[in-house]
Amino acid sequence: EIVLTQSPGTLSLSPGERATLSCRASQSINSNYLAWYQQKPGQAPGLLIYGASSRATGIPDRFSGSGSGTDFTLTISRLEPEDFAVYYCHHYDTSPRFTFGPGTKVDIK
Amino acid sequence: EVQLVESGGGLVQPGGSLRLSCAASGFIFRSYWMHWVRQAPGKGLEWVANMKEDGSEKYYVDSVKGRFTISRDNAKNSLYLQMNSLRAEDTAVYYCARGLLWAHYYMDVWGKGTTVTVSS
């Protein structure tokens, strides 16, 4: 069973700064099955990135995903006020099994 | 507008049952895999179950197998989750989500959720 670990648990930054979020898998995974979701307070999650690096429809280009194997990164190039949220990485395997990481909270410094 | 609206949550005693519904609109429901995902209070996301477009395949997380049943009615554009033998650890907000058309394992549209509380 693959376990996803996200770091840091909380990231305190100011608007305009760059955010780098990490997702590490307990074993090598197919990047086609790695996604990132954003959840704002009191709201449902929303798909940000799929296939490790493809932006979902309507997602601004300040969001980017990268990585392969066991290490994946979500980068927000310049934080906007609406980007302060919790971010979850997600992996699918064909068992099927769906695994979410514990999340990284990006809050305002 | 593409929309998913969940209903049917509430307070139920341990061992009780509840049926959640998800009404879909704004897209061709019968063309999409659908999922249920839950989030316990203050916790992260947990995938619960999903179902293929035509209902021919359905899958569950181990912790709900034998207790929960996912179903759909494509004529009514609706997804359901029958939850039996409920436990305190099933307490959560339950989200209905649509699978991405070309990659059903990603969830591209989510409802606002319905809250299930299992407590005596």
Interface residues (C-beta under 8 A of the other chain):
Chain A: Y33 A35 Y37 Q39 Q43 A44 P45 G46 L47 Y50 G51 A56 T57 Y88 H90 Y92 P96 F98 T99 F100 G101 P102 G103
Chain B: V37 G44 L45 E46 W47 N50 Y59 V61 Y95 L100 A103 Y105 Y106 M107 D108 W110 G111 K112 G113
